[in-house]
């Protein structure tokens, strides 16, 4: 049996789903009420046809600060991930309308972003 701690050329990286759950837990602990948004594009229906789910570019997480109601939008990526143009526009528009909106690839990045917004 190989020793996983030795000679491993490909360290295990957290999946985007793992990072998303950790960021949700962190935001909840910081008094944000947060929800997962699934933007799936076009979903085929069982009896034919299709339905578009969500708006292209919507952030993965949304919610509000429990004491003030300030809205938050968070796009979660794996380390090194980048925003699509639609995701960037979504976050830009949310910020322009007064929301806290940013992209993160870790809980630490989330902490830093919240600090920039005064939380």
C-alpha positions as CSV (number, residue, x, y, z in Angstrom):
1,X,0.0,0.0,0.0
2,X,1.4,3.4,-1.0
3,X,2.0,6.0,1.6
4,X,-0.3,8.9,0.6
5,X,2.0,11.4,2.4
6,X,5.1,10.6,0.4
7,X,6.0,11.1,-3.2
8,X,2.6,12.3,-4.1
9,X,3.1,14.5,-7.3
10,X,-0.5,15.4,-7.5
11,X,-1.8,16.7,-4.2
12,X,-5.5,16.5,-3.7
13,X,-7.2,19.7,-4.5
14,X,-10.5,20.8,-3.0
15,X,-13.3,20.6,-5.4
16,X,-15.4,23.7,-6.2
17,X,-18.3,22.0,-4.3
18,X,-16.1,21.6,-1.2
19,X,-15.0,25.2,-1.3
20,X,-18.6,26.3,-1.8
21,X,-19.8,24.4,1.3
22,X,-16.9,25.8,3.3
23,X,-17.7,29.4,2.2
24,X,-21.4,28.9,3.0
25,X,-20.5,27.7,6.5
26,X,-18.1,30.7,6.9
27,X,-20.7,33.2,5.8
28,X,-23.4,31.7,8.0
29,X,-21.0,31.9,11.0
30,X,-20.5,35.6,10.1
31,X,-24.3,36.2,10.3
32,X,-25.1,36.0,6.6
33,X,-28.1,34.0,5.6
34,X,-26.9,32.3,2.3
35,X,-28.5,30.1,-0.3
36,X,-27.1,28.0,-3.1
37,X,-28.3,29.0,-6.6
38,X,-28.2,26.4,-9.3
39,X,-28.0,27.9,-12.7
40,X,-28.3,24.9,-15.0
41,X,-29.0,26.4,-18.4
42,X,-31.6,24.4,-20.4
43,X,-33.0,21.4,-18.8
44,X,-35.0,18.8,-20.9
45,X,-38.5,18.0,-19.7
46,X,-39.7,14.4,-19.4
47,X,-42.6,14.9,-21.8
48,X,-40.6,16.9,-24.3
49,X,-39.5,20.5,-24.6
50,X,-37.1,22.2,-22.3
51,X,-37.0,24.9,-19.6
52,X,-34.2,27.4,-19.0
53,X,-33.2,27.4,-15.3
54,X,-31.7,30.6,-13.9
55,X,-30.1,33.6,-15.6
56,X,-26.7,33.1,-17.3
57,X,-24.0,34.6,-15.1
58,X,-25.9,34.4,-11.7
59,X,-23.6,33.9,-8.8
60,X,-23.4,30.6,-7.0
61,X,-24.4,32.0,-3.6
62,X,-26.9,34.8,-2.6
63,X,-28.4,36.0,0.6
64,X,-28.3,38.9,3.1
65,X,-26.6,40.1,6.2
66,X,-29.0,39.2,9.1
67,X,-28.9,42.5,10.9
68,X,-29.1,45.0,8.0
69,X,-30.6,43.0,5.1
70,X,-27.6,44.0,2.9
71,X,-27.7,41.7,-0.1
72,X,-24.7,39.4,-1.0
73,X,-23.7,37.6,-4.2
74,X,-20.7,35.3,-4.2
75,X,-19.3,33.4,-7.1
76,X,-17.1,30.4,-6.0
77,X,-14.3,29.0,-8.2
78,X,-11.6,26.5,-7.7
79,X,-8.1,28.1,-7.2
80,X,-7.1,29.6,-10.5
81,X,-10.6,29.8,-11.8
82,X,-11.8,32.8,-13.7
83,X,-15.2,34.5,-14.2
84,X,-17.1,34.2,-17.4
85,X,-18.0,37.6,-18.9
86,X,-21.6,37.0,-17.8
87,X,-20.5,36.2,-14.2
88,X,-18.4,39.4,-14.1
89,X,-21.3,41.4,-15.4
90,X,-23.6,39.9,-12.8
91,X,-21.2,40.8,-9.9
92,X,-20.6,44.3,-11.4
93,X,-24.3,45.0,-11.7
94,X,-25.0,43.7,-8.1
95,X,-22.3,46.0,-6.8
96,X,-23.6,49.0,-8.8
97,X,-27.0,48.4,-7.2
98,X,-25.5,48.4,-3.7
99,X,-25.0,44.7,-3.0
100,X,-21.9,43.1,-1.6
101,X,-20.6,41.0,-4.5
102,X,-17.4,39.2,-5.2
103,X,-15.6,36.0,-6.4
104,X,-13.7,33.7,-4.1
105,X,-11.6,30.6,-4.4
106,X,-11.2,29.9,-0.6
107,X,-12.6,30.8,2.8
108,X,-9.6,33.1,3.3
109,X,-10.4,35.0,0.2
110,X,-14.0,35.3,1.4
111,X,-12.7,36.7,4.7
112,X,-10.6,39.3,2.8
113,X,-13.4,40.3,0.5
114,X,-15.8,40.8,3.4
115,X,-13.2,43.0,5.1
116,X,-13.0,45.2,1.9
117,X,-16.8,45.7,2.2
118,X,-16.6,46.6,5.9
119,X,-17.7,43.2,7.4
